[in-house]
Every structure is written in C-alpha cells, then in structure tokens.
C-alpha cells in the first residue's frame, strides 16, 4: 500500500487543524506531555512527540476540558479551515 505525504500529518498540526487547540504550540505541548493515546492497526501507543505522523484510520483518545475525547482520524486536511472543515477531519468513536 503506497503512502503519500498528503495521507499523513504531524500530530500537533492535525490537532490544531481539527480545532481541538487554538494554537499549534498548545497542541505540541499537550502531545509532549504524553496525554494522547493512539491506536493504529490494533496496537495502542502513547504519543510523546508532536512530529509523530497521524494516518487516516488512527484512533485517538485524550482528555480535554474535563471531557474524554475519542475520535478516528478521517483525513489529514490541508489547512486550518472553518469548524465544518475541522469536523470533516475526524469522526467520533462510540463509547463502549
């Protein structure tokens, strides 16, 4: 399976584009704190570097503002756009 740069995105950039954080530096500090769990192909890891690549299909779980957020990355996105564009970057996961 061929992977292109358009299919991936840095974790801090994706969190900023998806509008979970106001600035990219805030997103980077959050990731560096090891506060995000990522599941890819059934393997769960903790994101610890903002430069870690996210791919469509990755699942992220993190706590933000007193809420537990669980999402699946749908696309990397090209820019930080409107709220509607940001919602298209992910889909919420069902609580088990």
ZARO-617284 format. One record per residue: x, y, z of N, C-alpha, C in turn; residue number from 1; residue in one letter. Coordinates in Angstrom, 1 decimal. Layout:
{{X; Y; Z}; {X; Y; Z}; {X; Y; Z}; NUM; A};
...
***
This chain:
{{0.8; -1.2; 0.0}; {0.0; 0.0; 0.0}; {0.9; 1.2; 0.0}; 1; X};
{{0.7; 2.1; -1.0}; {1.5; 3.3; -1.1}; {1.0; 4.4; -0.2}; 2; X};
{{1.9; 5.1; 0.4}; {1.5; 6.2; 1.3}; {2.1; 7.5; 0.9}; 3; X};
{{1.4; 8.5; 0.7}; {1.9; 9.8; 0.3}; {1.9; 10.8; 1.4}; 4; X};
{{2.6; 11.9; 1.2}; {2.6; 12.9; 2.3}; {1.2; 13.5; 2.5}; 5; X};
{{0.4; 13.5; 1.6}; {-1.0; 14.0; 1.7}; {-1.8; 13.2; 2.7}; 6; X};
{{-1.4; 11.9; 2.8}; {-2.2; 11.0; 3.7}; {-1.8; 11.1; 5.1}; 7; X};
{{-0.7; 11.8; 5.4}; {-0.2; 11.9; 6.8}; {-0.1; 13.3; 7.2}; 8; X};
{{-0.1; 13.5; 8.6}; {0.0; 14.8; 9.1}; {0.7; 14.7; 10.5}; 9; X};
{{1.5; 15.7; 10.9}; {2.1; 15.7; 12.2}; {0.9; 15.8; 13.2}; 10; X};
{{1.1; 15.2; 14.4}; {0.1; 15.1; 15.4}; {-0.3; 16.5; 15.9}; 11; X};
{{0.7; 17.4; 16.1}; {0.3; 18.8; 16.6}; {-0.4; 19.6; 15.5}; 12; X};
{{0.0; 19.4; 14.3}; {-0.7; 20.1; 13.2}; {-2.1; 19.6; 13.0}; 13; X};
{{-2.3; 18.3; 13.1}; {-3.6; 17.8; 12.9}; {-4.6; 18.2; 14.1}; 14; X};
{{-4.1; 18.2; 15.3}; {-4.9; 18.6; 16.4}; {-5.3; 20.1; 16.3}; 15; X};
{{-4.4; 20.9; 15.8}; {-4.7; 22.3; 15.6}; {-5.7; 22.5; 14.4}; 16; X};
{{-5.5; 21.8; 13.3}; {-6.4; 21.9; 12.2}; {-7.8; 21.4; 12.5}; 17; X};
{{-7.9; 20.4; 13.4}; {-9.2; 19.8; 13.8}; {-9.8; 20.7; 14.9}; 18; X};
{{-9.1; 21.8; 15.2}; {-9.7; 22.8; 16.2}; {-9.8; 22.3; 17.6}; 19; X};
{{-9.0; 21.3; 18.0}; {-9.0; 20.9; 19.4}; {-8.2; 21.9; 20.2}; 20; X};
{{-7.3; 22.7; 19.6}; {-6.4; 23.7; 20.2}; {-6.4; 24.9; 19.4}; 21; X};
{{-6.2; 26.1; 20.1}; {-6.2; 27.4; 19.5}; {-4.9; 27.6; 18.7}; 22; X};
{{-3.8; 27.1; 19.2}; {-2.5; 27.3; 18.6}; {-1.8; 25.9; 18.4}; 23; X};
{{-0.9; 25.9; 17.4}; {-0.1; 24.7; 17.2}; {0.8; 24.4; 18.4}; 24; X};
{{1.3; 25.5; 19.0}; {2.3; 25.3; 20.1}; {1.5; 24.7; 21.3}; 25; X};
{{0.3; 25.1; 21.5}; {-0.5; 24.5; 22.6}; {-0.7; 23.0; 22.3}; 26; X};
{{-1.0; 22.6; 21.1}; {-1.2; 21.2; 20.7}; {0.2; 20.5; 20.9}; 27; X};
{{1.3; 21.1; 20.6}; {2.6; 20.4; 20.7}; {2.9; 20.1; 22.2}; 28; X};
{{2.6; 21.1; 23.0}; {2.9; 20.9; 24.5}; {2.0; 19.8; 25.0}; 29; X};
{{0.7; 19.7; 24.6}; {-0.2; 18.7; 25.0}; {0.3; 17.3; 24.6}; 30; X};
{{0.8; 17.2; 23.4}; {1.4; 15.9; 22.9}; {2.6; 15.5; 23.6}; 31; X};
{{3.5; 16.5; 23.8}; {4.8; 16.3; 24.6}; {4.5; 15.8; 26.0}; 32; X};
{{3.4; 16.1; 26.6}; {3.0; 15.7; 27.9}; {2.6; 14.2; 27.9}; 33; X};
{{2.5; 13.6; 26.8}; {2.1; 12.2; 26.7}; {0.7; 11.9; 27.1}; 34; X};
{{-0.2; 12.9; 26.8}; {-1.6; 12.8; 27.2}; {-2.6; 12.3; 26.1}; 35; X};
{{-2.0; 11.8; 25.0}; {-2.8; 11.2; 24.0}; {-2.5; 9.8; 23.7}; 36; X};
{{-3.5; 8.9; 23.7}; {-3.3; 7.5; 23.3}; {-3.7; 7.3; 21.9}; 37; X};
{{-2.9; 6.7; 21.1}; {-3.3; 6.4; 19.7}; {-3.3; 4.9; 19.4}; 38; X};
{{-4.3; 4.5; 18.7}; {-4.4; 3.1; 18.3}; {-4.4; 3.0; 16.8}; 39; X};
{{-3.4; 2.2; 16.3}; {-3.2; 2.0; 14.9}; {-3.1; 0.5; 14.6}; 40; X};
{{-3.9; 0.0; 13.8}; {-3.9; -1.4; 13.5}; {-4.0; -2.3; 14.7}; 41; X};
{{-4.8; -1.9; 15.7}; {-4.9; -2.7; 16.9}; {-3.9; -2.5; 18.0}; 42; X};
{{-2.8; -1.7; 17.7}; {-1.7; -1.5; 18.6}; {-1.9; -0.1; 19.3}; 43; X};
{{-2.0; -0.1; 20.6}; {-2.1; 1.2; 21.3}; {-0.7; 1.7; 21.7}; 44; X};
{{-0.5; 3.0; 21.5}; {0.7; 3.6; 21.9}; {0.4; 5.0; 22.4}; 45; X};
{{1.3; 5.6; 23.2}; {1.1; 6.9; 23.7}; {1.9; 7.9; 22.8}; 46; X};
{{1.3; 8.9; 22.3}; {2.0; 9.9; 21.5}; {2.9; 10.8; 22.5}; 47; X};
{{4.1; 10.9; 22.2}; {5.0; 11.7; 23.0}; {5.8; 12.7; 22.3}; 48; X};
{{5.7; 12.7; 20.9}; {6.4; 13.7; 20.1}; {5.4; 14.4; 19.2}; 49; X};
{{5.4; 15.7; 19.1}; {4.5; 16.4; 18.2}; {4.7; 16.0; 16.7}; 50; X};
{{5.9; 15.5; 16.4}; {6.2; 15.2; 15.0}; {5.7; 13.8; 14.6}; 51; X};
{{5.1; 13.1; 15.5}; {4.6; 11.7; 15.1}; {3.5; 11.9; 14.1}; 52; X};
{{3.6; 11.0; 13.1}; {2.6; 11.1; 11.9}; {1.3; 10.4; 12.3}; 53; X};
{{0.2; 11.1; 11.9}; {-1.1; 10.5; 12.1}; {-1.6; 10.1; 10.7}; 54; X};
{{-2.3; 9.0; 10.6}; {-2.8; 8.5; 9.3}; {-4.3; 8.3; 9.4}; 55; X};
{{-5.0; 8.4; 8.3}; {-6.4; 8.1; 8.3}; {-6.6; 6.7; 8.9}; 56; X};
{{-7.6; 6.6; 9.8}; {-7.9; 5.3; 10.4}; {-7.3; 5.2; 11.8}; 57; X};
{{-6.3; 6.1; 12.2}; {-5.8; 6.1; 13.5}; {-6.9; 6.5; 14.5}; 58; X};
{{-6.9; 6.0; 15.7}; {-7.9; 6.3; 16.7}; {-7.1; 7.1; 17.8}; 59; X};
{{-7.7; 8.2; 18.3}; {-7.1; 9.0; 19.3}; {-8.0; 9.1; 20.5}; 60; X};
{{-7.4; 9.0; 21.7}; {-8.2; 9.2; 22.9}; {-7.4; 10.1; 23.8}; 61; X};
{{-8.1; 11.2; 24.3}; {-7.4; 12.1; 25.2}; {-8.5; 12.9; 26.0}; 62; X};
{{-8.1; 13.4; 27.1}; {-9.0; 14.2; 28.0}; {-8.7; 15.7; 27.7}; 63; X};
{{-9.7; 16.5; 27.5}; {-9.5; 17.9; 27.2}; {-10.7; 18.6; 27.8}; 64; X};
{{-10.4; 19.6; 28.7}; {-11.5; 20.4; 29.3}; {-12.5; 19.6; 30.1}; 65; X};
{{-12.0; 18.6; 30.8}; {-12.9; 17.8; 31.6}; {-13.7; 16.8; 30.8}; 66; X};
{{-13.5; 16.6; 29.5}; {-14.2; 15.6; 28.7}; {-13.2; 14.6; 28.1}; 67; X};
{{-13.7; 13.4; 28.0}; {-12.9; 12.4; 27.3}; {-13.3; 12.4; 25.8}; 68; X};
{{-12.3; 12.6; 25.0}; {-12.5; 12.7; 23.5}; {-11.9; 11.5; 22.9}; 69; X};
{{-12.7; 10.8; 22.1}; {-12.3; 9.6; 21.3}; {-12.7; 9.8; 19.9}; 70; X};
{{-11.7; 9.9; 19.0}; {-12.0; 10.2; 17.6}; {-11.2; 9.3; 16.7}; 71; X};
{{-11.7; 9.1; 15.5}; {-10.9; 8.4; 14.4}; {-10.5; 9.5; 13.4}; 72; X};
{{-9.2; 9.4; 13.0}; {-8.7; 10.4; 12.0}; {-9.3; 9.9; 10.7}; 73; X};
{{-10.0; 10.8; 10.0}; {-10.6; 10.5; 8.7}; {-9.7; 11.0; 7.5}; 74; X};
{{-9.1; 12.2; 7.7}; {-8.2; 12.8; 6.7}; {-7.2; 13.7; 7.4}; 75; X};
{{-6.1; 14.0; 6.7}; {-5.1; 14.9; 7.3}; {-5.5; 16.4; 7.1}; 76; X};
{{-6.2; 16.7; 6.1}; {-6.5; 18.1; 5.9}; {-5.4; 18.9; 5.3}; 77; X};
{{-5.7; 20.0; 4.7}; {-4.7; 20.8; 4.0}; {-4.4; 22.1; 4.7}; 78; X};
{{-5.4; 22.6; 5.5}; {-5.3; 23.9; 6.2}; {-6.2; 23.9; 7.4}; 79; X};
{{-6.0; 24.9; 8.2}; {-7.0; 25.1; 9.3}; {-8.1; 25.9; 8.8}; 80; X};
{{-9.2; 25.3; 8.6}; {-10.4; 26.0; 8.0}; {-11.5; 26.3; 9.0}; 81; X};
{{-12.7; 26.3; 8.5}; {-13.9; 26.6; 9.3}; {-14.1; 25.4; 10.2}; 82; X};
{{-15.1; 25.6; 11.1}; {-15.4; 24.5; 12.0}; {-16.0; 23.3; 11.3}; 83; X};
{{-16.7; 23.6; 10.2}; {-17.3; 22.5; 9.4}; {-16.1; 21.7; 8.7}; 84; X};
{{-15.1; 22.4; 8.2}; {-14.0; 21.7; 7.7}; {-13.2; 20.9; 8.7}; 85; X};
{{-13.1; 21.4; 9.9}; {-12.4; 20.7; 11.0}; {-13.2; 19.4; 11.4}; 86; X};
{{-14.5; 19.5; 11.5}; {-15.3; 18.3; 11.8}; {-15.1; 17.2; 10.8}; 87; X};
{{-14.8; 17.6; 9.5}; {-14.6; 16.6; 8.5}; {-13.3; 15.8; 8.6}; 88; X};
{{-12.4; 16.3; 9.5}; {-11.1; 15.6; 9.6}; {-11.2; 14.4; 10.6}; 89; X};
{{-12.3; 14.3; 11.3}; {-12.4; 13.2; 12.3}; {-13.9; 12.7; 12.4}; 90; X};
{{-14.0; 11.5; 13.0}; {-15.4; 11.1; 13.3}; {-15.3; 10.6; 14.7}; 91; X};
{{-16.3; 10.9; 15.5}; {-16.3; 10.4; 16.9}; {-16.5; 8.9; 17.0}; 92; X};
{{-15.8; 8.4; 18.0}; {-15.9; 6.9; 18.3}; {-17.0; 6.7; 19.3}; 93; X};
{{-17.7; 5.6; 19.2}; {-18.8; 5.2; 20.1}; {-18.2; 4.8; 21.4}; 94; X};
{{-18.8; 5.2; 22.5}; {-18.4; 4.7; 23.8}; {-18.8; 3.2; 24.0}; 95; X};
{{-17.9; 2.4; 24.5}; {-18.2; 1.0; 24.8}; {-18.7; 0.8; 26.1}; 96; X};
***
